[in-house]
Amino acid sequence: MDGFRVNSTDKEIQITVSRSLVDIAAINNLLTRLRVEQLVKKANFTEEVVKVADEIKKSWWEKNKARYMEGPLDGDSH
């Protein structure tokens, strides 16, 4: 994928993204989500809790995806 590069070692994954494709706020949102998912895994929630969380995420995404899908790739010059 142009503008994106992923390098993986035994201990870490490095992701490089062209600044022209993504602004820092989007990267911070992604990192926040990854941190939350890490905490969820550590908490070892029951399947029912995971199901409810998935429903909440789906509902949130349906309400907010238009806001996140617009941006530099769509010609928006934030």
LOLOMAR-592600 format. One record per atom (N, C-alpha, C): residue number from 0; residue in three letters; chain; x, y, z negated. Coordinates in nm, 2 decimals. Example, Ala and Ser with C-alpha at 12.3 -4.5 7.8 and 13.67 -1.06 7.14 Angstrom:
@num = 0 | residuo = Ala | cadena = A | x = 1.32 | y = -0.57 | z = -0.78
@num = 0 | residuo = Ala | cadena = A | x = 1.23 | y = -0.45 | z = -0.78
@num = 0 | residuo = Ala | cadena = A | x = 1.32 | y = -0.33 | z = -0.78
@num = 1 | residuo = Ser | cadena = A | x = 1.28 | y = -0.22 | z = -0.71
@num = 1 | residuo = Ser | cadena = A | x = 1.37 | y = -0.11 | z = -0.71
@num = 1 | residuo = Ser | cadena = A | x = 1.29 | y = 0.00 | z = -0.79
//
This chain:
@num = 0 | residuo = Met | cadena = A | x = 0.08 | y = -0.12 | z = 0.00
@num = 0 | residuo = Met | cadena = A | x = 0.00 | y = 0.00 | z = 0.00
@num = 0 | residuo = Met | cadena = A | x = 0.09 | y = 0.12 | z = 0.00
@num = 1 | residuo = Asp | cadena = A | x = 0.07 | y = 0.21 | z = 0.09
@num = 1 | residuo = Asp | cadena = A | x = 0.15 | y = 0.34 | z = 0.10
@num = 1 | residuo = Asp | cadena = A | x = 0.12 | y = 0.42 | z = -0.03
@num = 2 | residuo = Gly | cadena = A | x = 0.23 | y = 0.47 | z = -0.08
@num = 2 | residuo = Gly | cadena = A | x = 0.21 | y = 0.56 | z = -0.20
@num = 2 | residuo = Gly | cadena = A | x = 0.21 | y = 0.49 | z = -0.33
@num = 3 | residuo = Phe | cadena = A | x = 0.20 | y = 0.36 | z = -0.33
@num = 3 | residuo = Phe | cadena = A | x = 0.20 | y = 0.28 | z = -0.45
@num = 3 | residuo = Phe | cadena = A | x = 0.31 | y = 0.17 | z = -0.44
@num = 4 | residuo = Arg | cadena = A | x = 0.38 | y = 0.15 | z = -0.56
@num = 4 | residuo = Arg | cadena = A | x = 0.48 | y = 0.04 | z = -0.56
@num = 4 | residuo = Arg | cadena = A | x = 0.47 | y = -0.03 | z = -0.70
@num = 5 | residuo = Val | cadena = A | x = 0.48 | y = -0.16 | z = -0.70
@num = 5 | residuo = Val | cadena = A | x = 0.48 | y = -0.23 | z = -0.83
@num = 5 | residuo = Val | cadena = A | x = 0.60 | y = -0.32 | z = -0.83
@num = 6 | residuo = Asn | cadena = A | x = 0.67 | y = -0.31 | z = -0.94
@num = 6 | residuo = Asn | cadena = A | x = 0.79 | y = -0.40 | z = -0.97
@num = 6 | residuo = Asn | cadena = A | x = 0.76 | y = -0.47 | z = -1.10
@num = 7 | residuo = Ser | cadena = A | x = 0.79 | y = -0.60 | z = -1.10
@num = 7 | residuo = Ser | cadena = A | x = 0.76 | y = -0.68 | z = -1.22
@num = 7 | residuo = Ser | cadena = A | x = 0.89 | y = -0.76 | z = -1.26
@num = 8 | residuo = Thr | cadena = A | x = 0.91 | y = -0.76 | z = -1.39
@num = 8 | residuo = Thr | cadena = A | x = 1.02 | y = -0.83 | z = -1.45
@num = 8 | residuo = Thr | cadena = A | x = 0.96 | y = -0.93 | z = -1.56
@num = 9 | residuo = Asp | cadena = A | x = 1.04 | y = -1.00 | z = -1.63
@num = 9 | residuo = Asp | cadena = A | x = 0.99 | y = -1.09 | z = -1.73
@num = 9 | residuo = Asp | cadena = A | x = 0.93 | y = -1.01 | z = -1.84
@num = 10 | residuo = Lys | cadena = A | x = 0.97 | y = -0.89 | z = -1.87
@num = 10 | residuo = Lys | cadena = A | x = 0.92 | y = -0.82 | z = -1.98
@num = 10 | residuo = Lys | cadena = A | x = 0.83 | y = -0.70 | z = -1.95
@num = 11 | residuo = Glu | cadena = A | x = 0.83 | y = -0.65 | z = -1.83
@num = 11 | residuo = Glu | cadena = A | x = 0.75 | y = -0.53 | z = -1.80
@num = 11 | residuo = Glu | cadena = A | x = 0.71 | y = -0.52 | z = -1.66
@num = 12 | residuo = Ile | cadena = A | x = 0.61 | y = -0.44 | z = -1.64
@num = 12 | residuo = Ile | cadena = A | x = 0.56 | y = -0.41 | z = -1.50
@num = 12 | residuo = Ile | cadena = A | x = 0.57 | y = -0.26 | z = -1.48
@num = 13 | residuo = Gln | cadena = A | x = 0.64 | y = -0.22 | z = -1.37
@num = 13 | residuo = Gln | cadena = A | x = 0.65 | y = -0.08 | z = -1.34
@num = 13 | residuo = Gln | cadena = A | x = 0.57 | y = -0.04 | z = -1.22
@num = 14 | residuo = Ile | cadena = A | x = 0.49 | y = 0.06 | z = -1.23
@num = 14 | residuo = Ile | cadena = A | x = 0.40 | y = 0.10 | z = -1.13
@num = 14 | residuo = Ile | cadena = A | x = 0.44 | y = 0.24 | z = -1.09
@num = 15 | residuo = Thr | cadena = A | x = 0.47 | y = 0.26 | z = -0.96
@num = 15 | residuo = Thr | cadena = A | x = 0.51 | y = 0.40 | z = -0.91
@num = 15 | residuo = Thr | cadena = A | x = 0.40 | y = 0.44 | z = -0.81
@num = 16 | residuo = Val | cadena = A | x = 0.36 | y = 0.57 | z = -0.84
@num = 16 | residuo = Val | cadena = A | x = 0.25 | y = 0.62 | z = -0.76
@num = 16 | residuo = Val | cadena = A | x = 0.29 | y = 0.76 | z = -0.71
@num = 17 | residuo = Ser | cadena = A | x = 0.27 | y = 0.78 | z = -0.58
@num = 17 | residuo = Ser | cadena = A | x = 0.30 | y = 0.91 | z = -0.52
@num = 17 | residuo = Ser | cadena = A | x = 0.21 | y = 1.02 | z = -0.59
@num = 18 | residuo = Arg | cadena = A | x = 0.28 | y = 1.13 | z = -0.63
@num = 18 | residuo = Arg | cadena = A | x = 0.20 | y = 1.24 | z = -0.69
@num = 18 | residuo = Arg | cadena = A | x = 0.10 | y = 1.30 | z = -0.60
@num = 19 | residuo = Ser | cadena = A | x = 0.12 | y = 1.28 | z = -0.47
@num = 19 | residuo = Ser | cadena = A | x = 0.02 | y = 1.34 | z = -0.37
@num = 19 | residuo = Ser | cadena = A | x = -0.11 | y = 1.26 | z = -0.37
@num = 20 | residuo = Leu | cadena = A | x = -0.11 | y = 1.14 | z = -0.43
@num = 20 | residuo = Leu | cadena = A | x = -0.23 | y = 1.05 | z = -0.43
@num = 20 | residuo = Leu | cadena = A | x = -0.31 | y = 1.06 | z = -0.55
@num = 21 | residuo = Val | cadena = A | x = -0.25 | y = 1.08 | z = -0.67
@num = 21 | residuo = Val | cadena = A | x = -0.32 | y = 1.08 | z = -0.80
@num = 21 | residuo = Val | cadena = A | x = -0.27 | y = 1.19 | z = -0.89
@num = 22 | residuo = Asp | cadena = A | x = -0.36 | y = 1.26 | z = -0.96
@num = 22 | residuo = Asp | cadena = A | x = -0.32 | y = 1.36 | z = -1.05
@num = 22 | residuo = Asp | cadena = A | x = -0.29 | y = 1.30 | z = -1.19
@num = 23 | residuo = Ile | cadena = A | x = -0.22 | y = 1.37 | z = -1.27
@num = 23 | residuo = Ile | cadena = A | x = -0.18 | y = 1.31 | z = -1.40
@num = 23 | residuo = Ile | cadena = A | x = -0.30 | y = 1.28 | z = -1.49
@num = 24 | residuo = Ala | cadena = A | x = -0.41 | y = 1.35 | z = -1.48
@num = 24 | residuo = Ala | cadena = A | x = -0.53 | y = 1.32 | z = -1.56
@num = 24 | residuo = Ala | cadena = A | x = -0.58 | y = 1.18 | z = -1.52
@num = 25 | residuo = Ala | cadena = A | x = -0.58 | y = 1.14 | z = -1.40
@num = 25 | residuo = Ala | cadena = A | x = -0.62 | y = 1.01 | z = -1.35
@num = 25 | residuo = Ala | cadena = A | x = -0.53 | y = 0.90 | z = -1.41
@num = 26 | residuo = Ile | cadena = A | x = -0.40 | y = 0.93 | z = -1.41
@num = 26 | residuo = Ile | cadena = A | x = -0.31 | y = 0.83 | z = -1.47
@num = 26 | residuo = Ile | cadena = A | x = -0.33 | y = 0.82 | z = -1.62
@num = 27 | residuo = Asn | cadena = A | x = -0.36 | y = 0.93 | z = -1.69
@num = 27 | residuo = Asn | cadena = A | x = -0.39 | y = 0.92 | z = -1.83
@num = 27 | residuo = Asn | cadena = A | x = -0.51 | y = 0.85 | z = -1.86
@num = 28 | residuo = Asn | cadena = A | x = -0.62 | y = 0.86 | z = -1.78
@num = 28 | residuo = Asn | cadena = A | x = -0.74 | y = 0.79 | z = -1.79
@num = 28 | residuo = Asn | cadena = A | x = -0.71 | y = 0.64 | z = -1.78
@num = 29 | residuo = Leu | cadena = A | x = -0.63 | y = 0.60 | z = -1.68
@num = 29 | residuo = Leu | cadena = A | x = -0.60 | y = 0.46 | z = -1.66
@num = 29 | residuo = Leu | cadena = A | x = -0.52 | y = 0.41 | z = -1.78
@num = 30 | residuo = Leu | cadena = A | x = -0.43 | y = 0.48 | z = -1.83
@num = 30 | residuo = Leu | cadena = A | x = -0.35 | y = 0.43 | z = -1.94
@num = 30 | residuo = Leu | cadena = A | x = -0.44 | y = 0.42 | z = -2.07
@num = 31 | residuo = Thr | cadena = A | x = -0.53 | y = 0.51 | z = -2.09
@num = 31 | residuo = Thr | cadena = A | x = -0.63 | y = 0.49 | z = -2.20
@num = 31 | residuo = Thr | cadena = A | x = -0.71 | y = 0.37 | z = -2.19
@num = 32 | residuo = Arg | cadena = A | x = -0.76 | y = 0.34 | z = -2.07
@num = 32 | residuo = Arg | cadena = A | x = -0.83 | y = 0.22 | z = -2.04
@num = 32 | residuo = Arg | cadena = A | x = -0.75 | y = 0.09 | z = -2.07
@num = 33 | residuo = Leu | cadena = A | x = -0.62 | y = 0.09 | z = -2.03
@num = 33 | residuo = Leu | cadena = A | x = -0.54 | y = -0.02 | z = -2.05
@num = 33 | residuo = Leu | cadena = A | x = -0.51 | y = -0.04 | z = -2.20
@num = 34 | residuo = Arg | cadena = A | x = -0.50 | y = 0.07 | z = -2.27
@num = 34 | residuo = Arg | cadena = A | x = -0.48 | y = 0.06 | z = -2.42
@num = 34 | residuo = Arg | cadena = A | x = -0.60 | y = 0.00 | z = -2.49
@num = 35 | residuo = Val | cadena = A | x = -0.72 | y = 0.04 | z = -2.44
@num = 35 | residuo = Val | cadena = A | x = -0.84 | y = -0.01 | z = -2.50
@num = 35 | residuo = Val | cadena = A | x = -0.86 | y = -0.16 | z = -2.47
@num = 36 | residuo = Glu | cadena = A | x = -0.83 | y = -0.20 | z = -2.35
@num = 36 | residuo = Glu | cadena = A | x = -0.83 | y = -0.34 | z = -2.32
@num = 36 | residuo = Glu | cadena = A | x = -0.73 | y = -0.42 | z = -2.40
@num = 37 | residuo = Gln | cadena = A | x = -0.62 | y = -0.37 | z = -2.42
@num = 37 | residuo = Gln | cadena = A | x = -0.52 | y = -0.43 | z = -2.50
@num = 37 | residuo = Gln | cadena = A | x = -0.57 | y = -0.45 | z = -2.65
@num = 38 | residuo = Leu | cadena = A | x = -0.63 | y = -0.35 | z = -2.70
@num = 38 | residuo = Leu | cadena = A | x = -0.69 | y = -0.36 | z = -2.84
@num = 38 | residuo = Leu | cadena = A | x = -0.80 | y = -0.46 | z = -2.84
@num = 39 | residuo = Val | cadena = A | x = -0.89 | y = -0.46 | z = -2.74
@num = 39 | residuo = Val | cadena = A | x = -1.00 | y = -0.56 | z = -2.73
@num = 39 | residuo = Val | cadena = A | x = -0.94 | y = -0.70 | z = -2.74
@num = 40 | residuo = Lys | cadena = A | x = -0.84 | y = -0.73 | z = -2.66
@num = 40 | residuo = Lys | cadena = A | x = -0.78 | y = -0.86 | z = -2.66
@num = 40 | residuo = Lys | cadena = A | x = -0.72 | y = -0.90 | z = -2.79
@num = 41 | residuo = Lys | cadena = A | x = -0.66 | y = -0.80 | z = -2.86
@num = 41 | residuo = Lys | cadena = A | x = -0.60 | y = -0.83 | z = -2.99
@num = 41 | residuo = Lys | cadena = A | x = -0.71 | y = -0.86 | z = -3.10
@num = 42 | residuo = Ala | cadena = A | x = -0.83 | y = -0.80 | z = -3.08
@num = 42 | residuo = Ala | cadena = A | x = -0.93 | y = -0.81 | z = -3.18
@num = 42 | residuo = Ala | cadena = A | x = -1.00 | y = -0.95 | z = -3.17
@num = 43 | residuo = Asn | cadena = A | x = -0.99 | y = -1.02 | z = -3.06
@num = 43 | residuo = Asn | cadena = A | x = -1.04 | y = -1.15 | z = -3.04
@num = 43 | residuo = Asn | cadena = A | x = -1.20 | y = -1.15 | z = -3.06
@num = 44 | residuo = Phe | cadena = A | x = -1.27 | y = -1.06 | z = -2.99
@num = 44 | residuo = Phe | cadena = A | x = -1.41 | y = -1.05 | z = -3.01
@num = 44 | residuo = Phe | cadena = A | x = -1.48 | y = -1.17 | z = -2.96
@num = 45 | residuo = Thr | cadena = A | x = -1.60 | y = -1.19 | z = -3.01
@num = 45 | residuo = Thr | cadena = A | x = -1.69 | y = -1.31 | z = -2.96
@num = 45 | residuo = Thr | cadena = A | x = -1.73 | y = -1.28 | z = -2.82
@num = 46 | residuo = Glu | cadena = A | x = -1.78 | y = -1.38 | z = -2.76
@num = 46 | residuo = Glu | cadena = A | x = -1.83 | y = -1.37 | z = -2.62
@num = 46 | residuo = Glu | cadena = A | x = -1.95 | y = -1.27 | z = -2.61
@num = 47 | residuo = Glu | cadena = A | x = -2.03 | y = -1.27 | z = -2.71
@num = 47 | residuo = Glu | cadena = A | x = -2.15 | y = -1.18 | z = -2.71
@num = 47 | residuo = Glu | cadena = A | x = -2.10 | y = -1.03 | z = -2.71
@num = 48 | residuo = Val | cadena = A | x = -2.00 | y = -1.00 | z = -2.79
@num = 48 | residuo = Val | cadena = A | x = -1.95 | y = -0.86 | z = -2.80
@num = 48 | residuo = Val | cadena = A | x = -1.89 | y = -0.82 | z = -2.66
@num = 49 | residuo = Val | cadena = A | x = -1.82 | y = -0.92 | z = -2.60
@num = 49 | residuo = Val | cadena = A | x = -1.76 | y = -0.89 | z = -2.47
@num = 49 | residuo = Val | cadena = A | x = -1.87 | y = -0.86 | z = -2.37
@num = 50 | residuo = Lys | cadena = A | x = -1.97 | y = -0.94 | z = -2.37
@num = 50 | residuo = Lys | cadena = A | x = -2.08 | y = -0.93 | z = -2.28
@num = 50 | residuo = Lys | cadena = A | x = -2.15 | y = -0.79 | z = -2.29
@num = 51 | residuo = Val | cadena = A | x = -2.17 | y = -0.75 | z = -2.42
@num = 51 | residuo = Val | cadena = A | x = -2.23 | y = -0.61 | z = -2.44
@num = 51 | residuo = Val | cadena = A | x = -2.14 | y = -0.50 | z = -2.39
@num = 52 | residuo = Ala | cadena = A | x = -2.01 | y = -0.52 | z = -2.42
@num = 52 | residuo = Ala | cadena = A | x = -1.91 | y = -0.42 | z = -2.37
@num = 52 | residuo = Ala | cadena = A | x = -1.91 | y = -0.41 | z = -2.22
@num = 53 | residuo = Asp | cadena = A | x = -1.92 | y = -0.53 | z = -2.15
@num = 53 | residuo = Asp | cadena = A | x = -1.92 | y = -0.53 | z = -2.01
@num = 53 | residuo = Asp | cadena = A | x = -2.04 | y = -0.46 | z = -1.95
@num = 54 | residuo = Glu | cadena = A | x = -2.16 | y = -0.48 | z = -2.02
@num = 54 | residuo = Glu | cadena = A | x = -2.28 | y = -0.41 | z = -1.98
@num = 54 | residuo = Glu | cadena = A | x = -2.27 | y = -0.26 | z = -2.00
@num = 55 | residuo = Ile | cadena = A | x = -2.21 | y = -0.21 | z = -2.11
@num = 55 | residuo = Ile | cadena = A | x = -2.19 | y = -0.07 | z = -2.13
@num = 55 | residuo = Ile | cadena = A | x = -2.10 | y = -0.01 | z = -2.03
@num = 56 | residuo = Lys | cadena = A | x = -1.99 | y = -0.08 | z = -2.00
@num = 56 | residuo = Lys | cadena = A | x = -1.89 | y = -0.03 | z = -1.89
@num = 56 | residuo = Lys | cadena = A | x = -1.96 | y = -0.02 | z = -1.76
@num = 57 | residuo = Lys | cadena = A | x = -2.04 | y = -0.12 | z = -1.72
@num = 57 | residuo = Lys | cadena = A | x = -2.11 | y = -0.12 | z = -1.59
@num = 57 | residuo = Lys | cadena = A | x = -2.20 | y = 0.00 | z = -1.58
@num = 58 | residuo = Ser | cadena = A | x = -2.28 | y = 0.02 | z = -1.69
@num = 58 | residuo = Ser | cadena = A | x = -2.37 | y = 0.13 | z = -1.69
@num = 58 | residuo = Ser | cadena = A | x = -2.30 | y = 0.26 | z = -1.68
@num = 59 | residuo = Trp | cadena = A | x = -2.19 | y = 0.28 | z = -1.76
@num = 59 | residuo = Trp | cadena = A | x = -2.11 | y = 0.40 | z = -1.75
@num = 59 | residuo = Trp | cadena = A | x = -2.06 | y = 0.42 | z = -1.61
@num = 60 | residuo = Trp | cadena = A | x = -2.00 | y = 0.32 | z = -1.55
@num = 60 | residuo = Trp | cadena = A | x = -1.94 | y = 0.33 | z = -1.42
@num = 60 | residuo = Trp | cadena = A | x = -2.05 | y = 0.38 | z = -1.32
@num = 61 | residuo = Glu | cadena = A | x = -2.17 | y = 0.32 | z = -1.32
@num = 61 | residuo = Glu | cadena = A | x = -2.27 | y = 0.35 | z = -1.23
@num = 61 | residuo = Glu | cadena = A | x = -2.31 | y = 0.50 | z = -1.24
@num = 62 | residuo = Lys | cadena = A | x = -2.31 | y = 0.55 | z = -1.36
@num = 62 | residuo = Lys | cadena = A | x = -2.34 | y = 0.69 | z = -1.39
@num = 62 | residuo = Lys | cadena = A | x = -2.23 | y = 0.79 | z = -1.35
@num = 63 | residuo = Asn | cadena = A | x = -2.10 | y = 0.74 | z = -1.35
@num = 63 | residuo = Asn | cadena = A | x = -1.99 | y = 0.83 | z = -1.34
@num = 63 | residuo = Asn | cadena = A | x = -1.90 | y = 0.81 | z = -1.22
@num = 64 | residuo = Lys | cadena = A | x = -1.92 | y = 0.70 | z = -1.14
@num = 64 | residuo = Lys | cadena = A | x = -1.83 | y = 0.66 | z = -1.03
@num = 64 | residuo = Lys | cadena = A | x = -1.81 | y = 0.77 | z = -0.93
@num = 65 | residuo = Ala | cadena = A | x = -1.92 | y = 0.84 | z = -0.90
@num = 65 | residuo = Ala | cadena = A | x = -1.91 | y = 0.95 | z = -0.79
@num = 65 | residuo = Ala | cadena = A | x = -1.80 | y = 1.05 | z = -0.83
@num = 66 | residuo = Arg | cadena = A | x = -1.80 | y = 1.09 | z = -0.96
@num = 66 | residuo = Arg | cadena = A | x = -1.70 | y = 1.18 | z = -1.01
@num = 66 | residuo = Arg | cadena = A | x = -1.56 | y = 1.13 | z = -1.00
@num = 67 | residuo = Tyr | cadena = A | x = -1.54 | y = 1.00 | z = -1.02
@num = 67 | residuo = Tyr | cadena = A | x = -1.40 | y = 0.95 | z = -1.01
@num = 67 | residuo = Tyr | cadena = A | x = -1.36 | y = 0.91 | z = -0.87
@num = 68 | residuo = Met | cadena = A | x = -1.46 | y = 0.89 | z = -0.78
@num = 68 | residuo = Met | cadena = A | x = -1.42 | y = 0.84 | z = -0.65
@num = 68 | residuo = Met | cadena = A | x = -1.39 | y = 0.96 | z = -0.56
@num = 69 | residuo = Glu | cadena = A | x = -1.43 | y = 1.08 | z = -0.60
@num = 69 | residuo = Glu | cadena = A | x = -1.39 | y = 1.20 | z = -0.52
@num = 69 | residuo = Glu | cadena = A | x = -1.25 | y = 1.25 | z = -0.56
@num = 70 | residuo = Gly | cadena = A | x = -1.18 | y = 1.31 | z = -0.48
@num = 70 | residuo = Gly | cadena = A | x = -1.05 | y = 1.36 | z = -0.52
@num = 70 | residuo = Gly | cadena = A | x = -0.96 | y = 1.38 | z = -0.40
@num = 71 | residuo = Pro | cadena = A | x = -0.83 | y = 1.37 | z = -0.42
@num = 71 | residuo = Pro | cadena = A | x = -0.73 | y = 1.40 | z = -0.32
@num = 71 | residuo = Pro | cadena = A | x = -0.75 | y = 1.31 | z = -0.20
@num = 72 | residuo = Leu | cadena = A | x = -0.79 | y = 1.19 | z = -0.21
@num = 72 | residuo = Leu | cadena = A | x = -0.80 | y = 1.10 | z = -0.10
@num = 72 | residuo = Leu | cadena = A | x = -0.92 | y = 1.14 | z = -0.01
@num = 73 | residuo = Asp | cadena = A | x = -1.02 | y = 1.22 | z = -0.07
@num = 73 | residuo = Asp | cadena = A | x = -1.13 | y = 1.26 | z = 0.00
@num = 73 | residuo = Asp | cadena = A | x = -1.12 | y = 1.41 | z = 0.05
@num = 74 | residuo = Gly | cadena = A | x = -1.00 | y = 1.46 | z = 0.04
@num = 74 | residuo = Gly | cadena = A | x = -0.98 | y = 1.59 | z = 0.09
@num = 74 | residuo = Gly | cadena = A | x = -1.00 | y = 1.70 | z = -0.02
@num = 75 | residuo = Asp | cadena = A | x = -1.03 | y = 1.66 | z = -0.14
@num = 75 | residuo = Asp | cadena = A | x = -1.05 | y = 1.75 | z = -0.25
@num = 75 | residuo = Asp | cadena = A | x = -0.91 | y = 1.79 | z = -0.30
@num = 76 | residuo = Ser | cadena = A | x = -0.89 | y = 1.92 | z = -0.32
@num = 76 | residuo = Ser | cadena = A | x = -0.75 | y = 1.97 | z = -0.35
@num = 76 | residuo = Ser | cadena = A | x = -0.75 | y = 2.02 | z = -0.50
@num = 77 | residuo = His | cadena = A | x = -0.78 | y = 1.93 | z = -0.59
@num = 77 | residuo = His | cadena = A | x = -0.78 | y = 1.96 | z = -0.73
@num = 77 | residuo = His | cadena = A | x = -0.66 | y = 2.04 | z = -0.77
//
